[in-house]
Amino acid sequence: MRIVLAFAINTLFNFIIGLMVAKFLGPEEYGRFALALAAGIVVQTALFDWVKLAATRFYSERARTEMPALRATLEGTFMLVACLLLVACGLVMLTHLSLFRLQSPLVALALLAAVANGMFDFHAALFRARFMDRDYVRFIIGKHVLGFGLTGGGAYIFHSAEIALLGACISIGGSVLLVRRRLQDPGTGLSAMTKPAAKMALAYSLPIVASNVLYLVAPLFNRGVIASHFGFADTGQFSFAFDMGLRVVAAIGSALDVLLFQIAVAVDEQHGSELGKTQIAKNMVVVFAIVAPACAGIWLVLPSVQAIIVPMQYRGPFAHYLTLVLPGLFCFAMLHYAINPIFQIAKRTAPLIVAAIIASAADFAIVLLAPQGTDASMIAIAQSAMFIAAFVALVIFALPMRPQWPKPMQIITPTLAVAVMAAALWPMRAWTPGILPLLAQIVTGGLIYGVMVAIFDIANMRSALLQKLKHRRLSKDYPAPSPQVSK
């Protein structure tokens, strides 16, 4: 439960800090900030994500003592690449390199953000792999407390994309320094690095990294096109809508994935591949049963959310662009947290690259060939189509592997529940936007979907809750005996 709490805190603070930065920078400066950050995330994913993925898949309390070379190799390689990127930051400043109309200070800060974010993700993966839930929660809170003051505060005081991004880098790096001592392992110096450990980590991670980079390059290209054709203000409008939607959907999916994927890995290792496939199928149902109503709910409450939460400068374009990208965000969550695990458990991750290539080709084709119009609507459609294409491709690629799929009724029942919820909330969408309509929609939608879950036992959530309550009651009625103390 602490992991779920950590992800809830992470989502809330990301949302608040994102709103602060967008509001205080304004659309044009936020467009520059978002474009630089997107470039940094591409670099981070390409150079550092394999370290995080390898730690998630192979690192554990057992590996910590039996295979110290793994941690040493991951950490040593990370530090080497980070040093090279810091040198690149200096060269960017000296050569005045620009990218997508971004000046050299923002390009250098994008590289620095790649180092900071990569370091944070790596340490977060170590905490999760060792189930250090309490420390993980503190880690998340520390990052966001610093981010609230440095990133949000920098945007408020200076109204500068450079200062806000520098504040983000310092807050992320500072949170890592606060917890590094808790994650120290014996015998993991640079001398313990080995080629076999590196080969194992890279063989597993590189196909996933390559596919993720392709998924990020296309949106970065899209933002560059918007900046070139419509200016940084439109880039800010589009980026704000997409980033807010992505943060919510990715936070929900990641919170599920950090629990469900580790369970699937444990089942696969302890009970064999067939039961591992069964667990993956169960996980798919859970992801669908939670992501589908979440995405539908976002769209249904969008008028009130825009009126209450979204800064005035972004209203109108926010709802328009988010509506266009929501189908893609749903497919993004399903492909990453429901379909990808089929390939990850089987350690056959090469098809992920092919699906990403297909997705990127769909995006580029629409952006380059379709008429652009007067705003970024066509680019939003292209970005949504990219994730839809990837989802369809991965489902097709999974068929020859003969995975276990959810039974039809396990998908039909949550779909009907979402439809009933949407039908009830649809008239409320026409109400005058405000806090009371928003609360009425949330309560009504939650009650309706909750009742449907209870009636049809969607994703076995009712059974799991009853089992948990039964376990608690038995624990209370028959407490564990106190240990005898010898005299």
Stockholm file with secondary structure:
# STOCKHOLM 1.0

chainA/1-487         MRIVLAFAINTLFNFIIGLMVAKFLGPEEYGRFALALAAGIVVQTALFDWVKLAATRFYSERARTEMPALRATLEGTFMLVACLLLVACGLVMLTHLSLFRLQSPLVALALLAAVANGMFDFHAALFRARFMDRDYVRFIIGKHVLGFGLTGGGAYIFHSAEIALLGACISIGGSVLLVRRRLQDPGTGLSAMTKPAAKMALAYSLPIVASNVLYLVAPLFNRGVIASHFGFADTGQFSFAFDMGLRVVAAIGSALDVLLFQIAVAVDEQHGSELGKTQIAKNMVVVFAIVAPACAGIWLVLPSVQAIIVPMQYRGPFAHYLTLVLPGLFCFAMLHYAINPIFQIAKRTAPLIVAAIIASAADFAIVLLAPQGTDASMIAIAQSAMFIAAFVALVIFALPMRPQWPKPMQIITPTLAVAVMAAALWPMRAWTPGILPLLAQIVTGGLIYGVMVAIFDIANMRSALLQKLKHRRLSKDYPAPSPQVSK
#=GR chainA/1-487 SS CHHHHHHHHHHHHHHHHHHHHHHHHHHHHHHHHHHHHHHHHHHHHHHHHHHHHHHHHHCSHHHHHHCHHHHHHHHHHHHHHHHHHHHHHHHHHHHTCCBTTBCHHHHHHHHHHHHHHHHHHHHHHHHHHTTCHHHHHHHHHHHHHHHIIIIIHHHHHHCCHHHHHHHHHHHHHHHHHHHGGGGCCTTCSGGGCCHHHHHHHHHHHHHHHHHHHHHHHHHHHHHHHHHHHHCHHHHHHHHHHHHHHHHHHHHHHHHHHHHHHHHHHHHHHHHCHHHHHHHHHHHHHHHHHHHHHHHHHHHHTHHHHHHHTSCGGGTTHHHHHHHHHHHHHHHHHHIIIIIHHHHHHHTCCHHHHHHHHHHHHHHHHHHHHSCCTTSSHHHHHHHHHHHHHHHHHHHHHHGGGCCCCCCHHHHHHHHHHHHHHHHHHTGGGGSCCSHHHHHHHHHHHHHHHHHHHHHHTGGGHHHHHHHHHHHHHHHHHSCCCCCCCCC
#=GC SS_cons         CHHHHHHHHHHHHHHHHHHHHHHHHHHHHHHHHHHHHHHHHHHHHHHHHHHHHHHHHHCSHHHHHHCHHHHHHHHHHHHHHHHHHHHHHHHHHHHTCCBTTBCHHHHHHHHHHHHHHHHHHHHHHHHHHTTCHHHHHHHHHHHHHHHIIIIIHHHHHHCCHHHHHHHHHHHHHHHHHHHGGGGCCTTCSGGGCCHHHHHHHHHHHHHHHHHHHHHHHHHHHHHHHHHHHHCHHHHHHHHHHHHHHHHHHHHHHHHHHHHHHHHHHHHHHHHCHHHHHHHHHHHHHHHHHHHHHHHHHHHHTHHHHHHHTSCGGGTTHHHHHHHHHHHHHHHHHHIIIIIHHHHHHHTCCHHHHHHHHHHHHHHHHHHHHSCCTTSSHHHHHHHHHHHHHHHHHHHHHHGGGCCCCCCHHHHHHHHHHHHHHHHHHTGGGGSCCSHHHHHHHHHHHHHHHHHHHHHHTGGGHHHHHHHHHHHHHHHHHSCCCCCCCCC
//
